[in-house]
């Protein structure tokens, strides 16, 4: 079978780098603007991680309860993932430039409202609206790149686009720590407003109109099914990550309902003359396998970063700002890996470049099973760098393979699939890692034979609080002047982290196998039009 090279798959089925008028445009200013807009999404997602403690403080924050804090983060993910297919369809209908501007405006307005929230409920609503803005924004950014970049530059452009997500994730905690050290908690949201204003000015100035000659009709029933169905699945995943049992009504019912609605969505798309998502794209081996690899890679990455953040700020004893600084190593690795991936793909083919990247991340996940409270920072930073470099090798070739067979008028829908796999994969990863961490930690803290006598003799309310999380146990240990409790909690957390990281590594090895087997076939030549699926208006 033919080997897949990134140079073989960089086209989209039409002359590269064309605008709506069909003339090549200068692509690098456009790329700079859309990458900045895309990075804003990931920056905001990660900057919240260092603000949760402040938000829980009744004096300096909002006095949010643990459940409210979970929904401050989850409301964004729920709406973002649920509305991504709709965002891709709107980009195909009205053009990615218009959709990008609308998404930025919505995201900026919600960020400003969230910065001045007077209650956790207000902030949760603001975060949900921010998720809607991101759902419009993200598919449009990749659609702009695919349609406006000349073919010979497209692979490099996708590499830069892919690296922006990792950079935003890793830089976010550093930015959040700096803002919280000098300003009030709302600054972590208010900082988005001037960035959004600059991005909107840039989009208005340099991003061309990129409308397909055949404008698609909106499949409103299909969009509704995708939003509610995907939202139901993500809601169930979030509740599972919050410690619910998989067979409980809060998890099982939304998963079943969401799955049924998504099944109806797929069946409707197969019959629709103007589908929101052309599910026949998954008949292409590269598109289907690439989607699975991206899902698994981001699932593993998000799960790993979840417990890595707790490890650095818990047993390793770093402050949120210092932990964020260490994690910059992952961002550097992602940027360098993304930039190296086109050359490696030309040398090794996309198949083996992706496989090497996924395997490298799996090795770093396994290495976490040997970390403890005294592991040198330089070693942790090295693991994060290797992990980031491996992820950088994955994103660009997989995205290029997936988008190679997508016709220009469906670029938004194809981009939405690419974005959905990343977002849903991240949500699944956090749910998986969170469930393993919570289950193993509670089991260790409940095994009285392993606990020091001072910990076994804690009153029932205090013991219950200590079993909730290592963070709660450390706080209790400080207030009771009971260092044995903090030591026991750290040991239980490390055992839980070992179980989680080996599970994440096993998942990454599955991704390695899928990349080796699924990306080996040369994708079919892209279609230039899909007349039976597109309205001729």
Secondary structure, DSSP 8 states (H G I E B T S, - for coil): -----GGGS---SS-SSB-TTS-B--HHHHHHHHHHHHHHHHHHHHHGGGTHHHHH-TTTS----HHHHHHHHHHHHHHHHHHHHHHHHHHHHH-HHHHHHHHHHHHHHHHHHHHT-SSHHHHHHHHHHHHHHHHHHHHHHHHHHHHHS-HHHHHHHHHHHHHHHHHHHHHHHHHHHHHHHHS-TTHHHHHHHHHHHHHHHHHHHH------SS-----HHHHHHHHHHHHHHHHHHHHHHTT--TTSHHHHHHHHHHHHHHHHHHHHHHH-TT-SS-GGGGGSHHHHHHHHHHHHHHHHHHHHHHHHHHHHHTTT---HHHHHHHTHHHHHHHHHHHHHHHHHHHHHHHHHHHHHHHHHHHHHHHHGGG--TT--HHHHHHHHHHHHHHHHHHHHHHHHHHHHTS-GGGHHHHHHHHHHHHHHHHHHHHHHHHHHHHHHHHHHHH-GGGS-HHHHTS-HHHHHHHHH-HHHHHHHHHHHT-HHHHHHHHHHHHHHHHHHHHHHHHHHHHHHHHHHHHT-S------S--GGGS---
